Amino acid sequence: MHFFWGVNLLLALVLFLRMTPLEGLLGVYGWQMIWALCEMLGDILFKQPAYMLDHFFFDGIKDTLMDVAGALLAWFLLSRTKERFAGTKKHPRFARFLAAHLALMLPLLPVGAFLLFSTGTSADVLAIAWISLAAPVAYIFFKNQRIPGRSRRVAR
């Protein structure tokens, strides 16, 4: 299911929103982070049987990898068409924000793996906090950086 979500989402981002394939891939990652966050919050807010719980370590990570794998397949398929990526537009702020978020998420993997193997349970509250706090940090980090090819407006 996640594999085909990745295929469909990348196709939608590239074909309809005219994002570049790399931005579409980052968009698939961003969508999956929102999806995982909602799943974990849903598990906290709504009582569910144990087999229905969505733990970030390693179910959410597997889901993310499957989404990205599907997006890579869609990228490959689009690259084989006659039009390829004609008409796409760059969205540098979007791409930088999601790339920064991804970079901030990478340290969570060894921390979460260590906690999973040492305690036997997924650190979902930690994952919720980390995903949520990485967003404003990524935004602040790249908010004032100059985008190549764009001039800054000067207030007079």
ABEGO torsion letter per residue (X at the ends): XAAAAAAAAAAAAAAAAGBBAAAAAAAAAAAAAAAAAAAAAAAAABBBBAAABBBAOAAAAAAAAAAAAAAAAAAAAAAABAAEABGBBBBAAAAAAAAAAAAAAAAAAAAAAAAAAAAGBBBAAAAAAAAAAAAAAAAAAAAABBBBGBBBBBBX
